[in-house]
Amino acid sequence: MLIVALMAGYSVVYMDKSMISTAIIPISSRFHLDAGQTGLIMSAFFLGYSLMQIPGGWLADRFGAKRVLMVSVLVIAAFAFLFGAMSGLVLFMVMRFFAGMGHGGYPPSCTKAVAENFPRERRTFVQSLILSTSGIGGILAYTLGAQLVTANWRIAYDVLGALYLLAFMLIAIFVPSHKGEAARAAKAKSEARAGDEAAARADAPKVGFKDVITNRNVLVLFLAMLLLNLVLYGNMSWLPSYITKTFSLTINQASLLLAINAVFSTAATIFSGSLLSKLFLGREKAAVAGSCLIVAALIVAFVMSRNLVLSLVLLIIISIVCTLAFTGIFTWPHKIMDAEIIGSSIGVVNTGGTLGGFIAPMLIGQLIKASGGSFTNAFLFLAGAGVACALVVLLVKTDARKKA
C-alpha cells in the first residue's frame, strides 16, 4: 500500500504535466494566445518546479518523506483549483509557477520514501515501478483529462484538484512516518553525550550537502537529465498541437492516439526497471547513451513522416526508448549515493530535468513561431539535444560506490 500511495500521487502529478498540453489548445483559442505565449504558460510551471527541487530534497532528508509529500500534494491541489478560475496570460503563468513549486517537493521526497523503506538492492525496481505512473498519468490525461477539457477546461482542473486531495489521503494513511536526519542527528548527539562516540560517528550523516552539489556524477547526471528532459517535455508539451495540426484531428482524436502511446510508456517503465536491474546492471552508461542516440534518429524520422500510422509507431518507439534512458538516469543515484542524502542527490539531478522542462516549451514555442508555424526545426533541435545527452552520459564515473 505504500507503493500504491506513492504511485497514486505520482499518477496525478504526471496527469497534471500532460493535461496542460491538451488544455492549452482551447485556452490559447479562447484568450488569443500565440505559440510563444502558450509556451510561457507551460514553462512557468517548470520554473517553479526547478526552484523547489533542491529545497524539496533537503526538506525530505531533514524532516522525512511523508511530511514533504503531504505538503507538496496540498499545494498543487490548491493551485490546480485556482488555475481553473483564472483568465489572462499573467494569471495563468503565476498559477502554473506556484503549482510547479508544489510539484518540486514530490519527486525527491518520493525517492526518499523508497530509500527509507526498501533495501538498496530493491530500490531500482521499486523506483522504476513508481515511475511507471508517468504512463498512467498520461493515460488519465489523454482520456479522462481530454474529455473534460473538451467539455470545459475549467471543470477539468477542478477534477484534477479533487484527485490531488484523494492522493493526499492515501499518502497520509499508508506512507510511514520517519523522523529523518533530525532524529539521526539527535540520536548521535545523545550517544556522544553518553560516551559512545564511535556509535555517534557511525550514525551521523557522512556527507554534507556541499559534497552533493560538487560531486562529479551528480553534476553530470544533472546535465544529462536537463538535456533528456528537453527532449521529453519539448515533445510532450507540443505533441497535441502538432498532431491536431499536421493530421487535421480533433483534440479527442489526438488524445486517443497519445493515450495509446501512454499505455506503451507505462509498460516500458516497468520493463526498463527489470532491464536496468538485470541485463544492464553495471552497464547503465551504454544503455542510456545508446537509447539517447536511437531517440534522436527516431525524432528526425517522426517529424519527416506524413503518414499517421507510421508517425504513431515512431512515437511509441520514441517513448519506449526515452523511458529506458530516463529511468536509467533517475535511478542511478540509488547505486552510487548513501540513503542519508539520496533526497538531496535526486533533488539536484531532477533540477536538471525540471530546468529542461522549463526551457523546452518556451524555446520550442519560439522556434515554431519563428518558423511560421512549422514544427520541423523545433523537432530537429530536440534530436540534437538527444545526441548531446548521449555524449554527456559518457562522463559518468561508473566505479563510484556509495559516494556523494
DRENDO-1510 file (C-alpha; in Angstrom, 1 decimal, always signed):
<recs>
REC; n; res; u; v; w
REC; 1; MET; +0.0; +0.0; +0.0 .
REC; 2; LEU; +3.0; +2.3; +0.5 .
REC; 3; ILE; +3.9; +1.8; -3.2 .
REC; 4; VAL; +0.2; +2.2; -4.2 .
REC; 5; ALA; +0.0; +5.5; -2.3 .
REC; 6; LEU; +3.2; +6.9; -3.9 .
REC; 7; MET; +2.1; +5.7; -7.3 .
REC; 8; ALA; -1.3; +7.4; -6.8 .
REC; 9; GLY; +0.3; +10.7; -6.1 .
REC; 10; TYR; +2.8; +10.4; -9.0 .
REC; 11; SER; -0.1; +9.4; -11.4 .
REC; 12; VAL; -1.9; +12.7; -10.7 .
REC; 13; VAL; +1.4; +14.6; -10.9 .
REC; 14; TYR; +2.0; +13.2; -14.4 .
REC; 15; MET; -1.6; +13.7; -15.4 .
REC; 16; ASP; -1.2; +17.4; -14.5 .
REC; 17; LYS; +2.0; +17.6; -16.5 .
REC; 18; SER; +0.4; +16.0; -19.6 .
REC; 19; MET; -3.1; +17.6; -19.4 .
REC; 20; ILE; -1.8; +21.2; -19.8 .
REC; 21; SER; -0.6; +20.3; -23.3 .
REC; 22; THR; -4.2; +19.5; -24.2 .
REC; 23; ALA; -5.8; +22.2; -22.2 .
REC; 24; ILE; -3.6; +24.9; -23.8 .
REC; 25; ILE; -5.4; +24.4; -27.1 .
REC; 26; PRO; -8.8; +25.7; -26.0 .
REC; 27; ILE; -7.1; +28.2; -23.7 .
REC; 28; SER; -5.0; +29.7; -26.5 .
REC; 29; SER; -8.0; +29.9; -28.7 .
REC; 30; ARG; -10.2; +31.5; -26.0 .
REC; 31; PHE; -7.7; +34.1; -25.0 .
REC; 32; HIS; -6.0; +34.6; -28.4 .
REC; 33; LEU; -2.5; +33.4; -27.4 .
REC; 34; ASP; +0.3; +32.7; -29.9 .
REC; 35; ALA; +2.7; +29.8; -29.7 .
REC; 36; GLY; +5.3; +31.9; -27.8 .
REC; 37; GLN; +2.8; +32.9; -25.2 .
REC; 38; THR; +1.4; +29.4; -24.7 .
REC; 39; GLY; +5.0; +28.2; -24.3 .
REC; 40; LEU; +5.4; +30.7; -21.5 .
REC; 41; ILE; +2.5; +29.2; -19.6 .
REC; 42; MET; +3.8; +25.7; -19.9 .
REC; 43; SER; +7.4; +26.8; -19.0 .
REC; 44; ALA; +6.2; +28.8; -15.9 .
REC; 45; PHE; +5.3; +25.5; -14.2 .
REC; 46; PHE; +8.8; +24.1; -14.7 .
REC; 47; LEU; +10.4; +27.3; -13.4 .
REC; 48; GLY; +8.7; +26.8; -10.1 .
REC; 49; TYR; +9.4; +23.1; -10.2 .
REC; 50; SER; +13.1; +23.8; -10.8 .
REC; 51; LEU; +13.4; +26.3; -7.9 .
REC; 52; MET; +11.9; +23.8; -5.5 .
REC; 53; GLN; +13.7; +20.6; -6.4 .
REC; 54; ILE; +16.8; +21.1; -4.3 .
REC; 55; PRO; +15.0; +22.6; -1.3 .
REC; 56; GLY; +12.4; +19.8; -1.6 .
REC; 57; GLY; +15.2; +17.2; -1.4 .
REC; 58; TRP; +16.8; +18.9; +1.5 .
REC; 59; LEU; +13.5; +19.0; +3.4 .
REC; 60; ALA; +12.9; +15.3; +2.7 .
REC; 61; ASP; +16.3; +14.5; +4.1 .
REC; 62; ARG; +15.8; +16.8; +7.1 .
REC; 63; PHE; +12.2; +16.1; +8.1 .
REC; 64; GLY; +11.4; +12.8; +6.4 .
REC; 65; ALA; +9.5; +12.0; +3.2 .
REC; 66; LYS; +5.9; +11.9; +4.4 .
REC; 67; ARG; +5.7; +15.5; +5.6 .
REC; 68; VAL; +7.1; +16.8; +2.4 .
REC; 69; LEU; +4.8; +14.6; +0.3 .
REC; 70; MET; +1.7; +15.7; +2.1 .
REC; 71; VAL; +2.5; +19.4; +1.9 .
REC; 72; SER; +3.5; +19.2; -1.8 .
REC; 73; VAL; +0.2; +17.5; -2.8 .
REC; 74; LEU; -1.9; +20.0; -0.9 .
REC; 75; VAL; -0.1; +23.0; -2.5 .
REC; 76; ILE; -0.5; +21.5; -6.0 .
REC; 77; ALA; -4.2; +20.8; -5.3 .
REC; 78; ALA; -4.8; +24.4; -4.3 .
REC; 79; PHE; -3.2; +25.9; -7.4 .
REC; 80; ALA; -5.0; +23.4; -9.7 .
REC; 81; PHE; -8.3; +24.7; -8.4 .
REC; 82; LEU; -7.1; +28.3; -8.8 .
REC; 83; PHE; -5.8; +27.7; -12.3 .
REC; 84; GLY; -9.3; +26.7; -13.4 .
REC; 85; ALA; -10.6; +30.0; -12.1 .
REC; 86; MET; -8.1; +32.3; -13.8 .
REC; 87; SER; -8.3; +34.4; -17.0 .
REC; 88; GLY; -5.3; +36.0; -18.8 .
REC; 89; LEU; -1.8; +35.2; -19.6 .
REC; 90; VAL; -0.1; +36.6; -16.5 .
REC; 91; LEU; -2.5; +34.9; -14.1 .
REC; 92; PHE; -2.1; +31.6; -15.9 .
REC; 93; MET; +1.6; +31.8; -15.6 .
REC; 94; VAL; +1.5; +32.7; -11.9 .
REC; 95; MET; -0.8; +29.8; -11.1 .
REC; 96; ARG; +1.3; +27.3; -13.0 .
REC; 97; PHE; +4.5; +28.7; -11.4 .
REC; 98; PHE; +3.2; +28.0; -7.9 .
REC; 99; ALA; +1.8; +24.6; -8.9 .
REC; 100; GLY; +5.3; +23.9; -10.1 .
REC; 101; MET; +6.7; +24.9; -6.7 .
REC; 102; GLY; +4.4; +22.3; -5.1 .
REC; 103; HIS; +5.4; +19.6; -7.7 .
REC; 104; GLY; +9.1; +20.3; -6.8 .
REC; 105; GLY; +8.8; +18.6; -3.5 .
REC; 106; TYR; +7.3; +15.4; -4.7 .
REC; 107; PRO; +10.0; +13.5; -6.7 .
REC; 108; PRO; +12.8; +13.9; -4.2 .
REC; 109; SER; +10.5; +13.0; -1.2 .
REC; 110; CYS; +9.1; +10.1; -3.1 .
REC; 111; THR; +12.6; +8.8; -3.7 .
REC; 112; LYS; +13.4; +9.4; -0.1 .
REC; 113; ALA; +10.4; +7.3; +0.9 .
REC; 114; VAL; +11.8; +4.5; -1.2 .
REC; 115; ALA; +15.2; +4.8; +0.4 .
REC; 116; GLU; +13.6; +4.9; +3.9 .
REC; 117; ASN; +11.5; +1.8; +3.4 .
REC; 118; PHE; +13.4; -0.6; +1.0 .
REC; 119; PRO; +16.9; -2.2; +1.0 .
REC; 120; ARG; +19.4; -0.9; -1.6 .
REC; 121; GLU; +19.1; -3.9; -3.9 .
REC; 122; ARG; +15.3; -3.4; -4.3 .
REC; 123; ARG; +15.2; +0.3; -4.8 .
REC; 124; THR; +15.9; +0.5; -8.5 .
REC; 125; PHE; +13.0; -1.9; -9.3 .
REC; 126; VAL; +10.6; -0.1; -6.8 .
REC; 127; GLN; +11.6; +3.3; -8.1 .
REC; 128; SER; +11.1; +2.2; -11.8 .
REC; 129; LEU; +7.7; +0.7; -10.7 .
REC; 130; ILE; +6.7; +4.1; -9.2 .
REC; 131; LEU; +8.0; +5.9; -12.3 .
REC; 132; SER; +5.6; +3.8; -14.5 .
REC; 133; THR; +3.0; +6.2; -13.3 .
REC; 134; SER; +4.3; +8.6; -16.0 .
REC; 135; GLY; +2.4; +6.4; -18.4 .
REC; 136; ILE; -0.6; +6.0; -16.1 .
REC; 137; GLY; -0.7; +9.8; -15.7 .
REC; 138; GLY; -0.5; +10.2; -19.5 .
REC; 139; ILE; -3.4; +7.7; -19.9 .
REC; 140; LEU; -5.5; +9.7; -17.4 .
REC; 141; ALA; -4.6; +13.0; -19.1 .
REC; 142; TYR; -5.4; +11.9; -22.6 .
REC; 143; THR; -8.6; +10.0; -21.8 .
REC; 144; LEU; -10.4; +11.5; -18.7 .
REC; 145; GLY; -8.5; +14.8; -18.9 .
REC; 146; ALA; -9.1; +15.2; -22.7 .
REC; 147; GLN; -12.8; +14.5; -22.3 .
REC; 148; LEU; -13.1; +17.1; -19.5 .
REC; 149; VAL; -11.0; +19.6; -21.4 .
REC; 150; THR; -13.2; +19.2; -24.5 .
REC; 151; ALA; -16.3; +19.8; -22.4 .
REC; 152; ASN; -14.9; +22.6; -20.2 .
REC; 153; TRP; -11.3; +23.1; -19.4 .
REC; 154; ARG; -12.1; +24.9; -16.1 .
REC; 155; ILE; -14.0; +21.9; -14.8 .
REC; 156; ALA; -11.1; +19.7; -15.8 .
REC; 157; TYR; -8.8; +21.5; -13.3 .
REC; 158; ASP; -11.5; +21.2; -10.6 .
REC; 159; VAL; -11.4; +17.4; -11.1 .
REC; 160; LEU; -7.6; +17.5; -11.1 .
REC; 161; GLY; -7.6; +19.3; -7.8 .
REC; 162; ALA; -10.0; +16.7; -6.3 .
REC; 163; LEU; -7.7; +13.9; -7.5 .
REC; 164; TYR; -4.8; +15.5; -5.7 .
REC; 165; LEU; -6.9; +15.5; -2.5 .
REC; 166; LEU; -7.5; +11.8; -2.9 .
REC; 167; ALA; -3.8; +11.2; -3.3 .
REC; 168; PHE; -3.2; +13.3; -0.1 .
REC; 169; MET; -5.4; +11.0; +1.9 .
REC; 170; LEU; -3.7; +7.8; +0.6 .
REC; 171; ILE; -0.3; +9.3; +1.5 .
REC; 172; ALA; -1.5; +10.3; +4.9 .
REC; 173; ILE; -2.8; +6.8; +5.6 .
REC; 174; PHE; -0.2; +4.5; +4.0 .
REC; 175; VAL; +3.2; +6.2; +4.0 .
REC; 176; PRO; +5.1; +5.5; +7.2 .
REC; 177; SER; +6.5; +8.4; +9.2 .
REC; 178; HIS; +10.3; +8.7; +9.5 .
REC; 179; LYS; +12.0; +11.4; +11.5 .
REC; 180; GLY; +14.8; +11.8; +9.0 .
REC; 181; GLU; +18.1; +13.5; +9.6 .
REC; 182; ALA; +16.8; +15.4; +12.6 .
REC; 183; ALA; +16.2; +12.1; +14.5 .
REC; 184; ARG; +19.6; +10.7; +13.4 .
REC; 185; ALA; +21.4; +13.8; +14.5 .
REC; 186; ALA; +19.6; +13.8; +17.9 .
REC; 187; LYS; +20.4; +10.2; +18.4 .
REC; 188; ALA; +24.1; +10.7; +17.5 .
REC; 189; LYS; +24.3; +13.6; +19.9 .
REC; 190; SER; +22.7; +11.6; +22.7 .
REC; 191; GLU; +25.1; +8.7; +22.2 .
REC; 192; ALA; +28.1; +11.1; +22.2 .
REC; 193; ARG; +27.0; +12.5; +25.5 .
REC; 194; ALA; +26.7; +9.0; +26.8 .
REC; 195; GLY; +30.3; +8.4; +25.8 .
REC; 196; ASP; +29.6; +6.2; +22.8 .
REC; 197; GLU; +31.5; +8.3; +20.3 .
REC; 198; ALA; +32.0; +5.5; +17.8 .
REC; 199; ALA; +28.3; +4.9; +17.5 .
REC; 200; ALA; +27.7; +8.6; +17.1 .
REC; 201; ARG; +30.1; +8.8; +14.2 .
REC; 202; ALA; +28.6; +5.7; +12.6 .
REC; 203; ASP; +25.0; +7.0; +12.9 .
REC; 204; ALA; +25.6; +10.6; +11.8 .
REC; 205; PRO; +25.4; +11.5; +8.1 .
REC; 206; LYS; +28.7; +11.0; +6.4 .
REC; 207; VAL; +28.3; +13.6; +3.7 .
REC; 208; GLY; +27.2; +17.2; +3.6 .
REC; 209; PHE; +25.1; +19.0; +1.0 .
REC; 210; LYS; +28.2; +20.8; -0.3 .
REC; 211; ASP; +29.7; +17.4; -1.2 .
REC; 212; VAL; +26.5; +16.5; -3.1 .
REC; 213; ILE; +26.4; +19.6; -5.3 .
REC; 214; THR; +30.1; +19.4; -6.1 .
REC; 215; ASN; +30.2; +15.7; -6.9 .
REC; 216; ARG; +31.2; +14.9; -10.5 .
REC; 217; ASN; +28.5; +12.3; -11.0 .
REC; 218; VAL; +25.7; +14.4; -9.6 .
REC; 219; LEU; +26.7; +17.3; -11.9 .
REC; 220; VAL; +27.0; +15.0; -14.9 .
REC; 221; LEU; +23.6; +13.5; -14.2 .
REC; 222; PHE; +22.2; +16.9; -13.7 .
REC; 223; LEU; +23.2; +18.0; -17.2 .
REC; 224; ALA; +22.2; +14.7; -18.7 .
REC; 225; MET; +18.7; +15.0; -17.2 .
REC; 226; LEU; +18.4; +18.6; -18.4 .
REC; 227; LEU; +19.2; +17.5; -22.0 .
REC; 228; LEU; +16.9; +14.5; -21.9 .
REC; 229; ASN; +14.0; +16.5; -20.5 .
REC; 230; LEU; +14.4; +19.0; -23.3 .
REC; 231; VAL; +13.5; +16.1; -25.5 .
REC; 232; LEU; +10.8; +14.6; -23.2 .
REC; 233; TYR; +9.0; +17.8; -22.3 .
REC; 234; GLY; +9.6; +19.6; -25.6 .
REC; 235; ASN; +7.9; +16.6; -27.2 .
REC; 236; MET; +5.2; +16.1; -24.7 .
REC; 237; SER; +4.2; +19.8; -24.4 .
REC; 238; TRP; +3.7; +20.3; -28.2 .
REC; 239; LEU; +2.5; +16.8; -29.3 .
REC; 240; PRO; -1.2; +17.5; -29.1 .
REC; 241; SER; -0.8; +20.8; -31.1 .
REC; 242; TYR; +1.5; +19.1; -33.6 .
REC; 243; ILE; -0.8; +16.1; -34.2 .
REC; 244; THR; -4.0; +18.1; -34.4 .
REC; 245; LYS; -2.4; +20.5; -36.9 .
REC; 246; THR; -0.4; +18.0; -39.0 .
REC; 247; PHE; -3.1; +15.4; -39.4 .
REC; 248; SER; -6.2; +17.6; -39.1 .
REC; 249; LEU; -7.5; +15.8; -36.0 .
REC; 250; THR; -9.8; +16.9; -33.1 .
REC; 251; ILE; -8.5; +17.1; -29.6 .
REC; 252; ASN; -10.2; +13.9; -28.7 .
REC; 253; GLN; -8.8; +12.0; -31.7 .
REC; 254; ALA; -5.3; +13.2; -31.0 .
REC; 255; SER; -5.7; +12.4; -27.3 .
REC; 256; LEU; -6.8; +8.8; -28.2 .
REC; 257; LEU; -3.5; +8.3; -30.1 .
REC; 258; LEU; -1.5; +9.8; -27.2 .
REC; 259; ALA; -3.3; +7.6; -24.7 .
REC; 260; ILE; -2.3; +4.5; -26.8 .
REC; 261; ASN; +1.3; +5.9; -26.6 .
REC; 262; ALA; +1.0; +6.3; -22.8 .
REC; 263; VAL; -0.1; +2.6; -22.4 .
REC; 264; PHE; +3.2; +1.6; -24.1 .
REC; 265; SER; +5.1; +4.1; -21.9 .
REC; 266; THR; +3.7; +2.6; -18.8 .
REC; 267; ALA; +4.7; -1.0; -19.7 .
REC; 268; ALA; +8.1; +0.3; -20.8 .
REC; 269; THR; +8.8; +2.0; -17.5 .
REC; 270; ILE; +8.2; -1.3; -15.6 .
REC; 271; PHE; +10.2; -3.3; -18.1 .
REC; 272; SER; +13.0; -0.8; -18.0 .
REC; 273; GLY; +13.4; -1.3; -14.3 .
REC; 274; SER; +14.0; -5.0; -14.8 .
REC; 275; LEU; +16.4; -4.4; -17.7 .
REC; 276; LEU; +18.4; -1.9; -15.6 .
REC; 277; SER; +18.4; -4.3; -12.6 .
REC; 278; LYS; +19.4; -7.4; -14.5 .
REC; 279; LEU; +20.5; -7.1; -18.2 .
REC; 280; PHE; +22.1; -3.7; -17.9 .
REC; 281; LEU; +23.3; -3.9; -14.3 .
REC; 282; GLY; +26.7; -2.3; -14.3 .
REC; 283; ARG; +26.2; -1.2; -18.0 .
REC; 284; GLU; +23.9; +1.7; -17.4 .
REC; 285; LYS; +26.1; +4.0; -19.3 .
REC; 286; ALA; +25.8; +2.0; -22.5 .
REC; 287; ALA; +22.0; +1.7; -22.0 .
REC; 288; VAL; +21.4; +5.4; -21.5 .
REC; 289; ALA; +23.8; +6.7; -24.1 .
REC; 290; GLY; +22.6; +4.2; -26.8 .
REC; 291; SER; +18.9; +5.0; -26.0 .
REC; 292; CYS; +19.5; +8.7; -26.5 .
REC; 293; LEU; +21.1; +8.2; -29.9 .
REC; 294; ILE; +18.3; +6.0; -31.0 .
REC; 295; VAL; +15.7; +8.5; -29.8 .
REC; 296; ALA; +17.5; +11.3; -31.8 .
REC; 297; ALA; +17.3; +9.3; -35.0 .
REC; 298; LEU; +13.6; +8.4; -34.4 .
REC; 299; ILE; +12.6; +12.0; -33.8 .
REC; 300; VAL; +14.0; +13.1; -37.2 .
REC; 301; ALA; +12.0; +10.3; -38.8 .
REC; 302; PHE; +8.9; +11.3; -36.9 .
REC; 303; VAL; +8.9; +14.9; -37.9 .
REC; 304; MET; +9.6; +14.0; -41.6 .
REC; 305; SER; +6.7; +11.5; -41.6 .
REC; 306; ARG; +3.3; +12.5; -43.0 .
REC; 307; ASN; +1.7; +9.1; -42.5 .
REC; 308; LEU; -0.4; +8.9; -39.4 .
REC; 309; VAL; +0.1; +5.2; -38.7 .
REC; 310; LEU; +3.9; +5.4; -39.2 .
REC; 311; SER; +4.1; +8.5; -37.0 .
REC; 312; LEU; +2.2; +6.7; -34.2 .
REC; 313; VAL; +4.5; +3.7; -34.4 .
REC; 314; LEU; +7.6; +6.0; -34.3 .
REC; 315; LEU; +6.1; +8.0; -31.4 .
REC; 316; ILE; +5.5; +4.8; -29.4 .
REC; 317; ILE; +9.1; +3.6; -30.1 .
REC; 318; ILE; +10.4; +7.0; -29.1 .
REC; 319; SER; +8.5; +6.9; -25.8 .
REC; 320; ILE; +9.7; +3.4; -25.0 .
REC; 321; VAL; +13.4; +4.1; -25.6 .
REC; 322; CYS; +13.1; +7.5; -23.9 .
REC; 323; THR; +11.7; +5.7; -20.9 .
REC; 324; LEU; +14.7; +3.5; -20.6 .
REC; 325; ALA; +17.0; +6.5; -20.7 .
REC; 326; PHE; +15.0; +8.5; -18.2 .
REC; 327; THR; +14.7; +5.5; -15.8 .
REC; 328; GLY; +18.4; +4.8; -16.1 .
REC; 329; ILE; +19.4; +8.4; -15.2 .
REC; 330; PHE; +16.8; +8.8; -12.4 .
REC; 331; THR; +17.6; +5.5; -10.6 .
REC; 332; TRP; +21.4; +5.8; -11.0 .
REC; 333; PRO; +21.9; +7.7; -7.7 .
REC; 334; HIS; +20.4; +4.8; -5.8 .
REC; 335; LYS; +23.5; +2.8; -6.8 .
REC; 336; ILE; +26.1; +5.5; -6.0 .
REC; 337; MET; +24.6; +7.6; -3.2 .
REC; 338; ASP; +24.1; +7.0; +0.5 .
REC; 339; ALA; +20.5; +6.7; +1.7 .
REC; 340; GLU; +21.0; +9.6; +4.1 .
REC; 341; ILE; +21.5; +12.1; +1.2 .
REC; 342; ILE; +19.5; +10.4; -1.6 .
REC; 343; GLY; +16.8; +13.1; -1.4 .
REC; 344; SER; +19.3; +15.9; -1.9 .
REC; 345; SER; +21.1; +14.0; -4.7 .
REC; 346; ILE; +17.8; +13.3; -6.6 .
REC; 347; GLY; +16.8; +16.9; -5.9 .
REC; 348; VAL; +19.9; +18.2; -7.7 .
REC; 349; VAL; +19.7; +15.7; -10.6 .
REC; 350; ASN; +16.0; +16.3; -11.1 .
REC; 351; THR; +16.5; +20.0; -11.0 .
REC; 352; GLY; +18.3; +19.5; -14.3 .
REC; 353; GLY; +15.3; +17.7; -15.6 .
REC; 354; THR; +12.9; +20.5; -14.5 .
REC; 355; LEU; +15.2; +23.1; -16.0 .
REC; 356; GLY; +14.9; +21.2; -19.2 .
REC; 357; GLY; +11.1; +21.2; -18.7 .
REC; 358; PHE; +11.2; +25.0; -18.2 .
REC; 359; ILE; +13.4; +25.7; -21.2 .
REC; 360; ALA; +11.7; +23.3; -23.7 .
REC; 361; PRO; +8.1; +24.5; -24.0 .
REC; 362; MET; +9.2; +28.1; -24.2 .
REC; 363; LEU; +12.0; +27.5; -26.6 .
REC; 364; ILE; +10.0; +25.2; -28.9 .
REC; 365; GLY; +7.2; +27.7; -28.9 .
REC; 366; GLN; +9.6; +30.4; -30.1 .
REC; 367; LEU; +11.1; +28.1; -32.7 .
REC; 368; ILE; +7.6; +27.3; -34.0 .
REC; 369; LYS; +6.7; +31.0; -34.1 .
REC; 370; ALA; +9.9; +31.9; -35.9 .
REC; 371; SER; +9.3; +29.2; -38.4 .
REC; 372; GLY; +5.9; +30.5; -39.3 .
REC; 373; GLY; +4.1; +27.6; -37.5 .
REC; 374; SER; +6.3; +24.8; -38.8 .
REC; 375; PHE; +7.4; +22.2; -36.3 .
REC; 376; THR; +10.4; +20.9; -38.3 .
REC; 377; ASN; +13.2; +23.0; -36.8 .
REC; 378; ALA; +11.8; +22.5; -33.3 .
REC; 379; PHE; +11.9; +18.7; -33.5 .
REC; 380; LEU; +15.3; +18.8; -35.2 .
REC; 381; PHE; +16.5; +20.8; -32.1 .
REC; 382; LEU; +15.1; +18.0; -29.9 .
REC; 383; ALA; +17.1; +15.4; -31.8 .
REC; 384; GLY; +20.3; +17.4; -31.3 .
REC; 385; ALA; +19.5; +17.5; -27.5 .
REC; 386; GLY; +19.3; +13.7; -27.6 .
REC; 387; VAL; +22.7; +13.4; -29.2 .
REC; 388; ALA; +24.2; +15.8; -26.6 .
REC; 389; CYS; +22.7; +13.8; -23.8 .
REC; 390; ALA; +24.3; +10.6; -25.1 .
REC; 391; LEU; +27.7; +12.3; -25.1 .
REC; 392; VAL; +27.3; +13.8; -21.6 .
REC; 393; VAL; +26.3; +10.4; -20.1 .
REC; 394; LEU; +29.7; +9.0; -21.2 .
REC; 395; LEU; +31.3; +11.2; -18.5 .
REC; 396; VAL; +29.7; +9.3; -15.6 .
REC; 397; LYS; +32.2; +7.5; -13.4 .
REC; 398; THR; +30.8; +4.1; -13.0 .
REC; 399; ASP; +33.2; +3.0; -10.4 .
REC; 400; ALA; +31.7; +5.3; -7.8 .
REC; 401; ARG; +30.0; +3.4; -4.9 .
REC; 402; LYS; +28.2; +5.0; -2.0 .
REC; 403; LYS; +29.8; +8.3; -2.6 .
REC; 404; ALA; +28.0; +11.6; -2.6 .
</recs>
